[in-house]
Amino acid sequence: MTKIFLAIGIISSVLFAFACVQKGGEGAGGTTATGGGDTIKVGVYGDMTGQTASFGQSTRNGIQLAVDEINNAGGIDGKKIVLVVEDDQGQPNQATTVMQKMINQDKVQAVLGEVASTNSLAAAPVAQSAKIPMITPSSTNPKVTEVGDYISRVCFIDPFQGSAMAKFAAKSLNAKTAAILGDVNSDYSKGLTQFFEEEFTKQGGRVVTKEAYTQNDPDFKAQLTKIRNLNPDVIYVPGYYSQVGIIARQARELGMNQPLMGGDGWDSPDLFKLGGGALKNAYISNHYSAENPAPEIQNFVKNYKAKFNVVPDSLAALAYDSAKVLADAIKRAGGAGDSVKLKDAINATKDFAGVTGTITLDASRNAVKPAVILEVDPAKPGFTFKETIYPEGMSAPTATTTMTDANSNSMMNGNSMSNSGSMMNTNSMGSNSMNTSSMNSNSMTNGGSNMNSNMMMNSSGSNSMNGNMK
């Protein structure tokens, strides 16, 4: 009998301890974590070794620079940030796996990443279910933040980016016809395709054909030949740099000299290695310009170059901002221990001064920001600012303090400054022109910077396209 009572006592103790652990793991419906005493664990995931490795590496570097600055300044209320970095190799299934590892094994208290929208869409449900806040620096597909209230971003989204480029094509390039060549497996590419076509048509233009490819295609001449025969005024290629560079070369080899246009997915130093001189007469929409003379941006560029020996692209800048936004939210939440408070603090971000612009998250947890149009300059190699396009309800500020805010009186073209208002086209984008069931039109925004938006295109007429938006 004594043994029976002893056994019952042991079982009761185990059950009681388990119940305490379970209760301690939840705080106001969220997750309560410790981060290890004097540290705050933050997960970082992205493609470090796959086809879009430049994206993941730039993102990791931007976050590392921000964290170094935060920790060197004493951390957040005395706690240092510790990064847990994972390589998802650019694969959605691997993105899910590394997210599960960071949350369940590493016990991270927040996550920064991914770049490619398809990968963010694969991993975000894991973070949402575990009630761990995730901020994507540069996934632009509207569906990413629709996963749930623990998912947010610091970049503009595809409906705005695709429409901004269509306005530029129609108004600044005077294009009447356009062809689109997009990645059939990329959510980023599919989204940009859809919203570019909608706005270009609204502007009086006509899309003469939509051709498709996949990320692993080695040759694009068949699609390009079809486009050449239709002789469009412009060619929109809403893809990633790893394919765009080859597409540009092959288009020029076929005698196609039309302007090539794309999105932030082009933004990588490797673009110029792949495309070379074929990138002349090409333009992209992006999040910021490294040529912006604003002191805070030039200080960021200087520090990044000193640490990584390269000019930061828009992915690095957005990643830097995402880490700073997270740190600011942790401080306002009184720490990272209560995931509900941290999530609410992130979602309440307003007028945060980042290097990619002033960041305010809307009701859908998307950043409301303008976009910049940059001309690709293979001679630099790099990008030259052309103009800024604003979302509806936002206009160029009257002050001439920073190019981040897209000041029409003091924007920079190349290495020279111009105070001529004619240098900059401050078109305002109307959210009413973008009507899709999957997006919140009020969330369309982008900060004036040179960013690589990994959302890929969503063609309104091709239900078979299911892919990687950035």
VOPAGU-2260 file (C-alpha; in pm, 1 decimal, decimal comma):
REM VOPAGU-2260
SITE   aa  ch    i         X         Y         Z
SITE  MET   A    0       0,0       0,0       0,0
SITE  THR   A    1     287,3     235,7      83,3
SITE  LYS   A    2     431,4     173,7    -260,2
SITE  ILE   A    3      97,0     255,6    -419,9
SITE  PHE   A    4      71,6     586,7    -235,0
SITE  LEU   A    5     434,1     663,3    -323,5
SITE  ALA   A    6     366,7     595,8    -689,1
SITE  ILE   A    7      56,2     812,9    -684,0
SITE  GLY   A    8     254,1    1088,4    -517,7
SITE  ILE   A    9     526,7    1078,0    -783,3
SITE  ILE   A   10     275,2    1083,3   -1067,3
SITE  SER   A   11      89,6    1375,0    -908,4
SITE  SER   A   12     412,9    1570,1    -870,7
SITE  VAL   A   13     505,9    1515,5   -1234,6
SITE  LEU   A   14     161,7    1621,4   -1355,6
SITE  PHE   A   15     169,5    1931,3   -1135,8
SITE  ALA   A   16     515,5    2029,3   -1265,0
SITE  PHE   A   17     403,8    1977,7   -1624,2
SITE  ALA   A   18      96,4    2191,7   -1566,3
SITE  CYS   A   19     314,0    2467,6   -1420,4
SITE  VAL   A   20     543,8    2460,2   -1723,4
SITE  GLN   A   21     248,8    2479,4   -1959,0
SITE  LYS   A   22      95,4    2768,5   -1770,4
SITE  GLY   A   23     425,3    2950,0   -1751,4
SITE  GLY   A   24     464,4    2919,2   -2128,1
SITE  GLU   A   25     162,6    3138,6   -2197,5
SITE  GLY   A   26     123,8    3505,6   -2120,2
SITE  ALA   A   27    -205,6    3676,0   -2201,4
SITE  GLY   A   28    -256,0    3432,4   -2486,9
SITE  GLY   A   29     101,2    3466,1   -2610,3
SITE  THR   A   30     438,3    3316,2   -2531,5
SITE  THR   A   31     645,7    3407,0   -2230,2
SITE  ALA   A   32    1016,3    3349,2   -2288,4
SITE  THR   A   33    1331,8    3436,8   -2104,8
SITE  GLY   A   34    1601,0    3472,6   -2369,9
SITE  GLY   A   35    1867,8    3357,6   -2128,3
SITE  GLY   A   36    1914,0    3616,6   -1855,5
SITE  ASP   A   37    2095,5    3914,3   -2000,2
SITE  THR   A   38    2026,0    3834,2   -2365,0
SITE  ILE   A   39    1740,6    3857,8   -2613,3
SITE  LYS   A   40    1736,3    3583,3   -2876,1
SITE  VAL   A   41    1633,3    3690,0   -3225,8
SITE  GLY   A   42    1606,9    3446,8   -3514,4
SITE  VAL   A   43    1722,4    3539,2   -3866,2
SITE  TYR   A   44    1645,3    3316,9   -4164,1
SITE  GLY   A   45    1697,4    3347,4   -4537,9
SITE  ASP   A   46    1869,4    3212,0   -4845,2
SITE  MET   A   47    2242,3    3213,5   -4768,4
SITE  THR   A   48    2359,4    2953,1   -5020,7
SITE  GLY   A   49    2087,0    2906,5   -5284,5
SITE  GLN   A   50    1999,4    3082,3   -5611,4
SITE  THR   A   51    1914,0    3408,0   -5433,2
SITE  ALA   A   52    2196,0    3392,1   -5178,4
SITE  SER   A   53    2274,5    3759,7   -5230,5
SITE  PHE   A   54    1934,9    3840,3   -5075,6
SITE  GLY   A   55    1995,8    3638,0   -4761,0
SITE  GLN   A   56    2352,3    3757,6   -4716,9
SITE  SER   A   57    2259,4    4125,1   -4753,2
SITE  THR   A   58    1972,3    4077,9   -4508,6
SITE  ARG   A   59    2193,7    3905,2   -4253,2
SITE  ASN   A   60    2457,7    4175,6   -4285,6
SITE  GLY   A   61    2209,7    4460,2   -4244,9
SITE  ILE   A   62    2065,6    4300,4   -3932,5
SITE  GLN   A   63    2413,1    4230,0   -3792,7
SITE  LEU   A   64    2518,6    4593,4   -3836,1
SITE  ALA   A   65    2207,6    4715,4   -3654,7
SITE  VAL   A   66    2252,0    4465,4   -3371,6
SITE  ASP   A   67    2618,8    4556,0   -3330,5
SITE  GLU   A   68    2522,5    4921,5   -3295,2
SITE  ILE   A   69    2249,9    4838,6   -3043,3
SITE  ASN   A   70    2471,2    4610,9   -2834,5
SITE  ASN   A   71    2767,7    4850,0   -2842,2
SITE  ALA   A   72    2537,2    5119,3   -2706,8
SITE  GLY   A   73    2447,2    4903,2   -2407,9
SITE  GLY   A   74    2177,3    4683,7   -2555,8
SITE  ILE   A   75    1808,6    4718,3   -2472,8
SITE  ASP   A   76    1767,3    4807,1   -2105,7
SITE  GLY   A   77    2098,0    4633,5   -2040,4
SITE  LYS   A   78    2018,6    4317,8   -2240,7
SITE  LYS   A   79    2224,3    4228,5   -2546,8
SITE  ILE   A   80    2068,1    4086,0   -2862,5
SITE  VAL   A   81    2192,8    3742,9   -2968,8
SITE  LEU   A   82    2123,0    3636,7   -3328,1
SITE  VAL   A   83    2036,7    3281,1   -3431,4
SITE  VAL   A   84    2097,4    3268,7   -3808,0
SITE  GLU   A   85    1957,0    2990,4   -4025,8
SITE  ASP   A   86    2001,2    2916,3   -4397,4
SITE  ASP   A   87    1680,8    2803,1   -4570,3
SITE  GLN   A   88    1863,9    2770,2   -4905,0
SITE  GLY   A   89    1580,4    2960,4   -5074,4
SITE  GLN   A   90    1344,3    2661,7   -5037,5
SITE  PRO   A   91     994,0    2700,9   -4885,0
SITE  ASN   A   92    1000,5    2361,9   -4709,7
SITE  GLN   A   93    1337,5    2443,8   -4556,7
SITE  ALA   A   94    1206,7    2783,3   -4446,3
SITE  THR   A   95     936,0    2601,9   -4250,4
SITE  THR   A   96    1192,6    2367,4   -4097,2
SITE  VAL   A   97    1433,1    2637,4   -3981,0
SITE  MET   A   98    1146,8    2841,4   -3836,3
SITE  GLN   A   99    1038,8    2540,9   -3630,9
SITE  LYS   A  100    1396,2    2491,3   -3511,8
SITE  MET   A  101    1447,2    2853,0   -3409,9
SITE  ILE   A  102    1124,2    2856,9   -3212,6
SITE  ASN   A  103    1123,3    2510,0   -3057,3
SITE  GLN   A  104    1494,5    2445,3   -3002,8
SITE  ASP   A  105    1663,8    2785,4   -2993,1
SITE  LYS   A  106    1371,6    2953,1   -2810,3
SITE  VAL   A  107    1397,2    3278,0   -3005,5
SITE  GLN   A  108    1171,4    3560,2   -2889,5
SITE  ALA   A  109    1127,1    3722,8   -3230,8
SITE  VAL   A  110    1222,4    3649,6   -3591,9
SITE  LEU   A  111    1352,3    3866,5   -3876,9
SITE  GLY   A  112    1312,8    3739,3   -4234,5
SITE  GLU   A  113    1255,6    3619,7   -4506,8
SITE  VAL   A  114    1311,2    3808,3   -4831,0
SITE  ALA   A  115    1128,6    3589,6   -5085,0
SITE  SER   A  116     755,0    3606,0   -5025,0
SITE  THR   A  117     704,2    3238,4   -5104,4
SITE  ASN   A  118     946,6    3145,6   -4827,4
SITE  SER   A  119     788,5    3391,8   -4585,4
SITE  LEU   A  120     447,7    3243,8   -4662,0
SITE  ALA   A  121     582,5    2897,2   -4584,0
SITE  ALA   A  122     736,0    2994,3   -4248,5
SITE  ALA   A  123     497,7    3263,1   -4121,5
SITE  PRO   A  124     220,2    3020,2   -4014,4
SITE  VAL   A  125     469,2    2852,7   -3778,9
SITE  ALA   A  126     551,3    3184,2   -3612,7
SITE  GLN   A  127     184,2    3282,3   -3597,9
SITE  SER   A  128      85,2    2952,1   -3437,8
SITE  ALA   A  129     364,0    2979,7   -3179,6
SITE  LYS   A  130     280,7    3347,7   -3115,0
SITE  ILE   A  131     635,1    3458,2   -3195,8
SITE  PRO   A  132     652,1    3799,9   -3369,4
SITE  MET   A  133     805,0    3790,5   -3717,5
SITE  ILE   A  134     907,4    4099,9   -3913,1
SITE  THR   A  135     994,0    4049,2   -4277,6
SITE  PRO   A  136    1228,6    4319,3   -4405,3
SITE  SER   A  137    1143,1    4280,7   -4772,0
SITE  SER   A  138     871,4    4028,2   -4861,0
SITE  THR   A  139     631,3    4236,2   -5066,4
SITE  ASN   A  140     343,5    3999,1   -5144,0
SITE  PRO   A  141      23,7    4119,2   -4971,4
SITE  LYS   A  142     -57,8    3768,6   -4848,3
SITE  VAL   A  143     241,9    3754,4   -4613,7
SITE  THR   A  144      96,3    3973,2   -4339,1
SITE  GLU   A  145    -249,6    3825,4   -4395,1
SITE  VAL   A  146    -118,1    3511,1   -4220,5
SITE  GLY   A  147    -188,0    3676,5   -3886,1
SITE  ASP   A  148    -128,1    3955,2   -3638,0
SITE  TYR   A  149     217,4    3830,7   -3535,5
SITE  ILE   A  150     346,5    3893,0   -3889,5
SITE  SER   A  151     451,7    4241,8   -4005,5
SITE  ARG   A  152     687,5    4407,4   -4252,8
SITE  VAL   A  153     888,7    4727,7   -4300,5
SITE  CYS   A  154     862,8    4742,3   -4682,2
SITE  PHE   A  155     591,7    4847,5   -4924,9
SITE  ILE   A  156     391,9    4578,1   -5099,5
SITE  ASP   A  157     351,6    4453,5   -5456,3
SITE  PRO   A  158      24,9    4625,8   -5548,3
SITE  PHE   A  159     193,6    4961,2   -5495,8
SITE  GLN   A  160     527,7    4861,2   -5646,5
SITE  GLY   A  161     378,7    4708,7   -5960,9
SITE  SER   A  162     146,2    5003,0   -6010,6
SITE  ALA   A  163     425,4    5254,9   -5953,1
SITE  MET   A  164     627,9    5096,4   -6232,4
SITE  ALA   A  165     328,6    5100,1   -6465,9
SITE  LYS   A  166     281,8    5471,3   -6402,5
SITE  PHE   A  167     648,9    5531,4   -6472,8
SITE  ALA   A  168     624,8    5335,6   -6799,5
SITE  ALA   A  169     316,9    5524,1   -6917,0
SITE  LYS   A  170     400,7    5874,9   -6799,6
SITE  SER   A  171     779,3    5898,1   -6797,9
SITE  LEU   A  172     864,4    5655,7   -7080,8
SITE  ASN   A  173     549,1    5733,5   -7282,4
SITE  ALA   A  174     492,7    5360,6   -7339,1
SITE  LYS   A  175     169,1    5253,6   -7507,1
SITE  THR   A  176     237,0    4880,1   -7524,1
SITE  ALA   A  177     416,9    4643,1   -7287,5
SITE  ALA   A  178     516,6    4277,8   -7269,0
SITE  ILE   A  179     560,7    4092,8   -6940,1
SITE  LEU   A  180     804,5    3808,0   -6876,5
SITE  GLY   A  181     761,2    3661,3   -6529,4
SITE  ASP   A  182     840,6    3364,9   -6307,6
SITE  VAL   A  183     542,5    3127,0   -6307,2
SITE  ASN   A  184     643,7    2979,7   -5967,5
SITE  SER   A  185     706,2    3302,8   -5782,6
SITE  ASP   A  186     440,9    3476,2   -5573,5
SITE  TYR   A  187     647,6    3791,9   -5598,9
SITE  SER   A  188     657,2    3781,9   -5976,7
SITE  LYS   A  189     291,9    3690,4   -6012,3
SITE  GLY   A  190     181,2    3974,0   -5787,7
SITE  LEU   A  191     387,2    4233,7   -5969,1
SITE  THR   A  192     257,4    4109,2   -6302,6
SITE  GLN   A  193    -102,8    4146,8   -6194,8
SITE  PHE   A  194     -70,7    4495,6   -6051,1
SITE  PHE   A  195     151,5    4627,0   -6330,0
SITE  GLU   A  196    -100,9    4511,5   -6591,0
SITE  GLU   A  197    -397,0    4659,7   -6403,7
SITE  GLU   A  198    -238,0    5002,2   -6367,7
SITE  PHE   A  199     -81,6    5008,6   -6715,8
SITE  THR   A  200    -422,6    4934,9   -6866,9
SITE  LYS   A  201    -578,2    5206,0   -6652,2
SITE  GLN   A  202    -318,2    5448,6   -6788,4
SITE  GLY   A  203    -434,5    5371,6   -7143,0
SITE  GLY   A  204    -162,8    5118,7   -7224,9
SITE  ARG   A  205    -198,0    4762,9   -7351,4
SITE  VAL   A  206     -14,1    4447,6   -7243,6
SITE  VAL   A  207      43,5    4262,9   -7570,8
SITE  THR   A  208     163,8    3935,8   -7417,0
SITE  LYS   A  209     253,4    3769,3   -7086,2
SITE  GLU   A  210     527,4    3508,3   -7115,7
SITE  ALA   A  211     642,0    3282,3   -6833,1
SITE  TYR   A  212     956,5    3104,7   -6715,5
SITE  THR   A  213    1068,1    2911,3   -6409,0
SITE  GLN   A  214    1357,4    2990,8   -6180,3
SITE  ASN   A  215    1565,8    2700,6   -6307,2
SITE  ASP   A  216    1528,7    2779,5   -6678,1
SITE  PRO   A  217    1871,8    2823,9   -6844,2
SITE  ASP   A  218    1743,3    2985,8   -7162,6
SITE  PHE   A  219    1475,3    3246,8   -7232,4
SITE  LYS   A  220    1514,9    3302,9   -7605,7
SITE  ALA   A  221    1190,1    3129,8   -7704,6
SITE  GLN   A  222     983,9    3365,8   -7487,4
SITE  LEU   A  223    1191,5    3666,0   -7590,6
SITE  THR   A  224    1148,8    3586,8   -7960,7
SITE  LYS   A  225     769,9    3590,9   -7918,4
SITE  ILE   A  226     798,8    3927,0   -7747,7
SITE  ARG   A  227    1032,1    4063,4   -8015,8
SITE  ASN   A  228     781,1    3977,6   -8288,2
SITE  LEU   A  229     518,8    4192,3   -8111,1
SITE  ASN   A  230     760,9    4485,9   -8073,0
SITE  PRO   A  231     627,9    4632,6   -7744,9
SITE  ASP   A  232     743,1    4973,6   -7623,5
SITE  VAL   A  233     870,2    4830,1   -7292,3
SITE  ILE   A  234     935,4    4487,5   -7139,3
SITE  TYR   A  235     848,4    4429,1   -6773,2
SITE  VAL   A  236    1048,6    4151,1   -6605,7
SITE  PRO   A  237     928,4    4116,3   -6243,1
SITE  GLY   A  238    1183,6    3855,8   -6139,2
SITE  TYR   A  239    1501,4    3805,5   -5940,1
SITE  TYR   A  240    1849,3    3913,4   -6038,3
SITE  SER   A  241    1970,6    3556,8   -6103,1
SITE  GLN   A  242    1738,9    3524,2   -6404,1
SITE  VAL   A  243    1710,5    3892,3   -6500,0
SITE  GLY   A  244    2079,7    3927,7   -6583,4
SITE  ILE   A  245    2060,0    3640,5   -6831,2
SITE  ILE   A  246    1728,7    3764,5   -6974,1
SITE  ALA   A  247    1881,8    4106,6   -7038,2
SITE  ARG   A  248    2179,8    3958,2   -7220,8
SITE  GLN   A  249    1965,1    3733,4   -7439,1
SITE  ALA   A  250    1719,8    4013,8   -7518,4
SITE  ARG   A  251    1999,7    4237,5   -7641,9
SITE  GLU   A  252    2149,8    3948,5   -7841,6
SITE  LEU   A  253    1813,9    3922,4   -8019,3
SITE  GLY   A  254    1832,4    4290,4   -8111,3
SITE  MET   A  255    1572,9    4399,8   -7854,9
SITE  ASN   A  256    1662,9    4749,2   -7738,9
SITE  GLN   A  257    1342,5    4843,5   -7557,0
SITE  PRO   A  258    1360,8    4961,5   -7197,3
SITE  LEU   A  259    1364,4    4670,0   -6952,9
SITE  MET   A  260    1182,7    4724,8   -6624,5
SITE  GLY   A  261    1158,0    4536,0   -6297,7
SITE  GLY   A  262    1127,0    4553,7   -5922,0
SITE  ASP   A  263    1343,3    4535,9   -5614,8
SITE  GLY   A  264    1419,8    4171,0   -5690,8
SITE  TRP   A  265    1680,2    4302,6   -5933,7
SITE  ASP   A  266    1875,7    4474,2   -5658,0
SITE  SER   A  267    2194,7    4277,3   -5613,2
SITE  PRO   A  268    2561,5    4330,3   -5701,5
SITE  ASP   A  269    2540,0    3997,9   -5885,1
SITE  LEU   A  270    2292,2    4150,0   -6132,5
SITE  PHE   A  271    2578,1    4336,2   -6299,9
SITE  LYS   A  272    2799,1    4027,2   -6309,9
SITE  LEU   A  273    2527,1    3842,7   -6498,4
SITE  GLY   A  274    2389,6    4122,1   -6717,6
SITE  GLY   A  275    2682,9    4353,7   -6780,4
SITE  GLY   A  276    2629,9    4615,9   -7050,3
SITE  ALA   A  277    2299,4    4456,9   -7152,1
SITE  LEU   A  278    2143,7    4630,5   -6851,0
SITE  LYS   A  279    2168,8    4970,4   -7016,2
SITE  ASN   A  280    1826,4    5131,2   -7065,0
SITE  ALA   A  281    1668,9    4948,4   -6770,6
SITE  TYR   A  282    1476,8    5068,7   -6464,4
SITE  ILE   A  283    1357,2    4928,5   -6133,2
SITE  SER   A  284    1128,7    5025,4   -5848,6
SITE  ASN   A  285    1304,8    5015,6   -5513,9
SITE  HIS   A  286    1303,1    5117,5   -5147,7
SITE  TYR   A  287    1593,9    5356,7   -5111,4
SITE  SER   A  288    1894,3    5502,3   -5287,5
SITE  ALA   A  289    2245,1    5466,6   -5148,3
SITE  GLU   A  290    2321,1    5799,9   -5317,6
SITE  ASN   A  291    2078,1    5982,4   -5091,9
SITE  PRO   A  292    2283,3    6263,5   -4931,7
SITE  ALA   A  293    2086,2    6256,6   -4605,1
SITE  PRO   A  294    2339,0    6228,4   -4317,0
SITE  GLU   A  295    2167,0    5929,0   -4157,8
SITE  ILE   A  296    2174,1    5736,9   -4486,2
SITE  GLN   A  297    2532,3    5824,5   -4567,8
SITE  ASN   A  298    2633,4    5726,0   -4216,1
SITE  PHE   A  299    2463,8    5388,6   -4268,4
SITE  VAL   A  300    2634,0    5342,7   -4606,6
SITE  LYS   A  301    2971,9    5437,0   -4457,8
SITE  ASN   A  302    2941,4    5195,9   -4164,5
SITE  TYR   A  303    2812,9    4912,9   -4382,7
SITE  LYS   A  304    3096,5    4954,7   -4633,7
SITE  ALA   A  305    3351,1    4962,1   -4352,4
SITE  LYS   A  306    3220,0    4633,7   -4213,2
SITE  PHE   A  307    3133,7    4440,7   -4530,6
SITE  ASN   A  308    3338,4    4619,4   -4800,7
SITE  VAL   A  309    3041,0    4674,6   -5033,0
SITE  VAL   A  310    2773,0    4938,7   -5083,9
SITE  PRO   A  311    2453,1    4825,9   -4909,1
SITE  ASP   A  312    2167,4    4733,6   -5138,9
SITE  SER   A  313    1804,3    4792,9   -5048,7
SITE  LEU   A  314    1774,5    4449,9   -4886,4
SITE  ALA   A  315    2053,2    4537,7   -4645,3
SITE  ALA   A  316    1891,0    4873,7   -4571,9
SITE  LEU   A  317    1549,2    4719,6   -4509,2
SITE  ALA   A  318    1703,4    4450,3   -4289,1
SITE  TYR   A  319    1884,7    4716,8   -4088,3
SITE  ASP   A  320    1556,2    4901,4   -4041,4
SITE  SER   A  321    1372,2    4582,8   -3941,8
SITE  ALA   A  322    1621,5    4516,8   -3661,6
SITE  LYS   A  323    1597,8    4875,2   -3539,3
SITE  VAL   A  324    1215,9    4865,2   -3547,8
SITE  LEU   A  325    1221,2    4541,4   -3347,4
SITE  ALA   A  326    1460,6    4688,2   -3090,5
SITE  ASP   A  327    1242,0    4996,0   -3055,9
SITE  ALA   A  328     935,5    4776,4   -3003,1
SITE  ILE   A  329    1113,1    4561,3   -2743,2
SITE  LYS   A  330    1197,5    4873,4   -2546,3
SITE  ARG   A  331     841,1    5005,7   -2568,2
SITE  ALA   A  332     704,0    4664,2   -2466,7
SITE  GLY   A  333     922,2    4657,2   -2155,8
SITE  GLY   A  334    1123,1    4363,8   -2287,6
SITE  ALA   A  335    1078,7    4063,0   -2514,8
SITE  GLY   A  336     940,8    3828,8   -2250,9
SITE  ASP   A  337     572,7    3874,1   -2328,1
SITE  SER   A  338     504,3    3800,4   -2694,7
SITE  VAL   A  339     162,5    3965,3   -2692,8
SITE  LYS   A  340     301,3    4293,8   -2565,2
SITE  LEU   A  341     589,8    4271,4   -2811,5
SITE  LYS   A  342     358,1    4197,5   -3103,4
SITE  ASP   A  343     135,7    4489,9   -3009,0
SITE  ALA   A  344     434,8    4722,6   -2977,4
SITE  ILE   A  345     563,7    4621,9   -3322,2
SITE  ASN   A  346     222,1    4672,2   -3480,1
SITE  ALA   A  347     193,5    5015,8   -3317,5
SITE  THR   A  348     513,0    5138,9   -3486,8
SITE  LYS   A  349     456,7    5493,7   -3608,3
SITE  ASP   A  350     684,7    5757,1   -3760,8
SITE  PHE   A  351     997,2    5549,3   -3701,0
SITE  ALA   A  352    1291,8    5716,7   -3875,0
SITE  GLY   A  353    1464,8    5446,0   -4079,4
SITE  VAL   A  354    1724,7    5462,7   -4352,9
SITE  THR   A  355    1458,8    5350,3   -4602,6
SITE  GLY   A  356    1218,7    5622,5   -4494,8
SITE  THR   A  357     981,1    5700,2   -4211,7
SITE  ILE   A  358     808,2    5376,4   -4114,1
SITE  THR   A  359     446,9    5358,4   -3997,8
SITE  LEU   A  360     262,7    5025,8   -3996,9
SITE  ASP   A  361     -99,3    5035,1   -4109,2
SITE  ALA   A  362    -387,2    4818,1   -3986,5
SITE  SER   A  363    -261,0    4531,0   -4203,1
SITE  ARG   A  364      90,8    4565,9   -4058,5
SITE  ASN   A  365     234,4    4692,8   -4388,1
SITE  ALA   A  366     465,5    4992,5   -4408,1
SITE  VAL   A  367     324,9    5302,7   -4573,8
SITE  LYS   A  368     610,7    5450,5   -4777,4
SITE  PRO   A  369     688,5    5593,8   -5122,7
SITE  ALA   A  370     884,4    5407,0   -5389,0
SITE  VAL   A  371    1184,2    5530,0   -5582,4
SITE  ILE   A  372    1246,9    5460,7   -5949,8
SITE  LEU   A  373    1612,7    5392,4   -6026,2
SITE  GLU   A  374    1790,8    5364,2   -6357,9
SITE  VAL   A  375    2029,0    5071,3   -6391,2
SITE  ASP   A  376    2377,7    5197,2   -6478,0
SITE  PRO   A  377    2614,1    4912,9   -6575,7
SITE  ALA   A  378    2901,7    5161,5   -6611,8
SITE  LYS   A  379    2912,3    5229,3   -6235,1
SITE  PRO   A  380    2793,3    4954,1   -6181,9
SITE  GLY   A  381    2496,0    5066,8   -5975,6
SITE  PHE   A  382    2170,1    5259,4   -5979,7
SITE  THR   A  383    2087,5    5625,1   -6043,2
SITE  PHE   A  384    1784,3    5794,1   -5892,1
SITE  LYS   A  385    1513,3    5899,4   -6140,5
SITE  GLU   A  386    1198,7    5988,6   -5947,3
SITE  THR   A  387     980,6    5916,7   -5645,5
SITE  ILE   A  388     624,3    5788,6   -5660,6
SITE  TYR   A  389     394,8    5828,0   -5361,0
SITE  PRO   A  390      95,4    5625,0   -5246,1
SITE  GLU   A  391    -241,8    5794,5   -5242,4
SITE  GLY   A  392    -273,6    6041,4   -4956,4
SITE  MET   A  393     102,3    6096,6   -4928,3
SITE  SER   A  394     286,4    6381,3   -5095,9
SITE  ALA   A  395     642,8    6507,0   -5111,9
SITE  PRO   A  396     738,5    6696,6   -4794,5
SITE  THR   A  397     805,7    7067,2   -4827,3
SITE  ALA   A  398    1130,2    7048,9   -4632,4
SITE  THR   A  399    1451,0    6969,6   -4820,4
SITE  THR   A  400    1616,3    6766,9   -4552,0
SITE  THR   A  401    1639,3    6413,2   -4684,9
SITE  MET   A  402    1603,3    6220,9   -5003,6
SITE  THR   A  403    1454,5    5938,3   -4801,6
SITE  ASP   A  404    1137,3    6144,2   -4785,7
SITE  ALA   A  405    1167,1    6202,6   -5158,2
SITE  ASN   A  406    1202,7    6578,7   -5144,8
SITE  SER   A  407    1123,8    6714,2   -5486,1
SITE  ASN   A  408    1337,6    7022,2   -5432,8
SITE  SER   A  409    1659,9    6839,3   -5350,5
SITE  MET   A  410    1689,7    6497,3   -5510,7
SITE  MET   A  411    2008,9    6348,8   -5629,7
SITE  ASN   A  412    2083,8    6218,6   -5977,0
SITE  GLY   A  413    2408,7    6029,6   -6006,5
SITE  ASN   A  414    2674,8    6211,5   -5808,5
SITE  SER   A  415    2533,2    6557,7   -5857,5
SITE  MET   A  416    2260,2    6743,6   -5670,2
SITE  SER   A  417    1981,2    6922,9   -5844,6
SITE  ASN   A  418    1729,7    7167,3   -5701,8
SITE  SER   A  419    1522,4    7161,7   -6014,7
SITE  GLY   A  420    1168,5    7047,6   -5955,4
SITE  SER   A  421    1161,8    6909,9   -6308,6
SITE  MET   A  422    1419,8    6649,4   -6218,2
SITE  MET   A  423    1176,5    6456,1   -6008,4
SITE  ASN   A  424     837,7    6319,1   -6093,4
SITE  THR   A  425     635,2    6289,1   -5775,5
SITE  ASN   A  426     345,4    6085,0   -5908,6
SITE  SER   A  427      91,0    5980,7   -5650,6
SITE  MET   A  428     -39,3    5627,7   -5666,5
SITE  GLY   A  429    -408,2    5570,1   -5611,9
SITE  SER   A  430    -501,0    5270,7   -5403,9
SITE  ASN   A  431    -841,5    5253,2   -5569,4
SITE  SER   A  432    -676,1    5145,6   -5892,7
SITE  MET   A  433    -561,8    4821,8   -5735,7
SITE  ASN   A  434    -852,7    4597,3   -5653,7
SITE  THR   A  435    -785,6    4237,7   -5561,5
SITE  SER   A  436    -946,4    4010,2   -5310,6
SITE  SER   A  437    -613,4    3914,7   -5156,6
SITE  MET   A  438    -489,8    4260,1   -5070,0
SITE  ASN   A  439    -573,4    4556,6   -4856,9
SITE  SER   A  440    -540,7    4861,3   -5078,8
SITE  ASN   A  441    -475,8    5083,8   -4781,9
SITE  SER   A  442    -154,9    4896,5   -4712,9
SITE  MET   A  443      17,9    4983,4   -5037,2
SITE  THR   A  444     334,5    5173,4   -4961,4
SITE  ASN   A  445     709,1    5191,4   -4997,1
SITE  GLY   A  446     984,7    5400,4   -4852,8
SITE  GLY   A  447    1198,9    5592,5   -5092,0
SITE  SER   A  448    1476,1    5344,9   -5115,7
SITE  ASN   A  449    1654,9    5096,8   -5328,2
SITE  MET   A  450    1506,8    4772,8   -5209,1
SITE  ASN   A  451    1479,8    4427,7   -5347,0
SITE  SER   A  452    1118,7    4323,4   -5304,3
SITE  ASN   A  453    1104,6    3954,5   -5319,8
SITE  MET   A  454     741,8    3926,7   -5406,6
SITE  MET   A  455     693,2    3778,2   -5742,3
SITE  MET   A  456     425,2    3819,1   -5998,1
SITE  ASN   A  457      61,9    3724,7   -5994,6
SITE  SER   A  458     -86,6    3741,7   -6338,5
SITE  SER   A  459    -456,7    3812,9   -6335,7
SITE  GLY   A  460    -509,7    3579,8   -6625,1
SITE  SER   A  461    -292,6    3284,1   -6523,2
SITE  ASN   A  462    -430,7    3073,7   -6242,0
SITE  SER   A  463    -153,6    2820,8   -6301,4
SITE  MET   A  464     113,8    3057,4   -6174,0
SITE  ASN   A  465     188,7    2979,8   -5811,4
SITE  GLY   A  466     518,7    3117,7   -5708,9
SITE  ASN   A  467     772,3    3323,4   -5516,9
SITE  MET   A  468     682,8    3677,9   -5449,6
SITE  LYS   A  469     946,8    3862,3   -5268,9
